[in-house]
Amino acid sequence: MLDYNTEKLIFSCRSQYGAVLCSAWSPDNEYIITGGEDDMVVVWSTHDKCAVARCLGHNSWLSDLAFDPMHCVTAS
């Protein structure tokens, strides 16, 4: 994650094996999901700067991810 105003790296993450091929921001910007050559989806907390969930079960590289806004709870 980059701070575009200061052009500094704030947070970085690595897959367990292979490259990260896709990512998506949650609608509230609290989480980033990544997927790639390790066949795993990882949910990262932007606040805590760590992985909060690792989701197994894919049989091939991940090439696209998205949050479903209909299933995301946001504070009002």
N, C-alpha and C positions, 0 to 999 in steps of 0.2 A: 504494500500500500504506500502510495506516495502523497506527500503534502505538496500540491502543485504550486502553492504560493511561495514556499521556500525551496522547492525543488529538492527536498530531502526524503530519503527512504525512512518511513515510520515503522513498517512491519513487513517481514517477508516470510514465506512458508515454502516447504519442500514436500514433494510427494515421497512416499516410501521407496518407490522404484520408478524410474523413468521420468518423463517430463510431464508437467502440468499442461494440459491442452486446452482447457476451458475453465471459465469462472463466471460467477454471477453475484451481484450485490443483492441483499435482501431489501425490500421496499423501505425499511426504516434505517438502512445503512448500518445496522448493528452486526450483521454477519456477512461473510463471503463464503460461497461454496466453490470448491475446486474439484476438478476431475481430470484424469489423464491416463497415462500408460499403465498405471498400477491397478486399473480396473476398480478404483475406489472413489467414492465421493467423501470429501472431508468438509465439515462445517467449521469455520474459523470465527471466533469472536473478535471483532475489531476493538472492543473495549479491553478485553483481557489479553489480547494478542497471543492466543493459543487455540489449539484445536479443541472443540467441545463435543464433536461427534465424528466417528468414522463409520461409513456405511458400506458394507461389503455386499457382494452378490451379483456384480456384473461379470459377464464372460468375455468382454473385449474392452478395448480402449474407449474412454468416454470422449465424445466430440462436441457435446452441447449440454448445457445445464440451464435451469431457470427456476426461480421461485414462483409459486402460484399465488398471486396476490389475494385470491379468494380464500386461501387458507392461512394467511399471515395475519397475526393480531398486531395492530399498531396502537400505541397510546394516543388518546385524544387530547 
